[in-house]
Amino acid sequence: MKIKAAVIPKVGDKFEIKDDVELADMNDDELQVKVVASGICHSDEALRKGDAGWTFPTILGHEGAGIVEKVGPRVSQFKPGDHVVMSFYSDGTCVNCLKGIPTQCLDYAKYNLSGTKPDGSDHFKENGHHVSDMFDQSSFTTHTTVHERNAIKVDKSLDLRKLGPLGCGYVTGSGTVLNTLKPEPGSTMAVFGTGAVGLAAMMAGIIVGCTKVIAVDIVPSRLDLAKEVGATDVVNSKNENVVDAIKKITNGRGVDYAVDTTGVQSVMTDSIKALGAGGTSALIAVTPKLINISSWNDLCVMDKKVIGVNMGDSIPQVDIPRLIEYYKMGKFPFDKTEKFYPFEQINEADADSVNGKTIKPVLVIDKDYQPGD
């Protein structure tokens, strides 16, 4: 099947919209999905410019939402016409999946970051040559195929154009708080970076009852939005010492929890310095940057902890419906971060994400889609 897709020929190149990409035949346990829209994530940009290592040519995109067109004979949970959000793939059979931690699937990298389908076959080709996929999904396309475990069914009354980013950015930020850090009611938290992931983490902190949720950024408009969606305090780290400011807000104690979404070396270090005794910092950005810390002076003396979290330790089929319910209740207004772009403006949308002009660009791929269709 020939489809239209945004292809990156080689590392560092811009996206090129092509209409001669070949989509592989659907396997028995897969769905064929007509993609309505897809968020652009900073992970897409990290792969495009070579920060995380990748094989090219490639089709990126891993925050897709669309409508099921066909299902394989082994698919039991979906039917044509279902509306779905797409996320990562896990096999469901390894020891970690059976423990309920699919983000720690023993073959997570093979399934999501190898550039092929889980069985090693090509997902996409161009002129008969391999084109790498992403997350067994590649949503910068008009059509794709995904396994049943990639997909999450959503109510048809919801606007699919808004929902795609729930599959990565929003579930990563919120899951880091709800699933991993699990702040106690009355605890305090600082979130470094108020992009989509950071704002999702911040909103989750409000949901669980943190008395202080401090948003840290250098862009005033983002800090204004953080206050609009619930931040108790904001710090512009361009204008003041962020560690001193956080300790002042917390009466000299420091925060119980910190989340860094920036991947900037100095900021990651500040997230640790801003912790109080017994505090935990979650570093969750896709970044090649390293940090230097002393196990004794920076961690042991104050019993601090530093952790990494992949995809918010989420179970997409559980976490995404939960976030949608919070959204309906007005507690998780993720759509305030979004701006729609036509598919053909993917390079402009990506640039606006990189320079901070837009928090969460969403590519509208099916321009004829209407909410409720």
Secondary structure, 3 states (H helix, E strand, C coil): CEEEEEEECCCCCCCEEEEEEEECCCCCCEEEEEEEEEECCHHHHHHHCCCCCCCCCEECCCCEEEEEEEECCCCCCCCCCCEEEECCCCCCCCHHHHCCCHHHCCCHHHHHHCCCCCCCCCCEEECCEEEECCCCCCCCECEEEEEHHHEEEECCCCCHHHHHHHHCHHHHHHHHHHHHHCCCCCCEEEEECCCHHHHHHHHHHHHHCCCEEEEEECCHHHHHHHHHCCCCEEEECCCCCHHHHHHHHCCCCCEEEEEECCCCHHHHHHHHHCEEEEEEEEECCCCCCCCCCCHHHHHHCCCCEEEECCHHHCCHHHHHHHHHHHHHCCCCCHHHHEEEEEHHHHHHHHHHHHCCCCCEEEEECCCCCCCCC
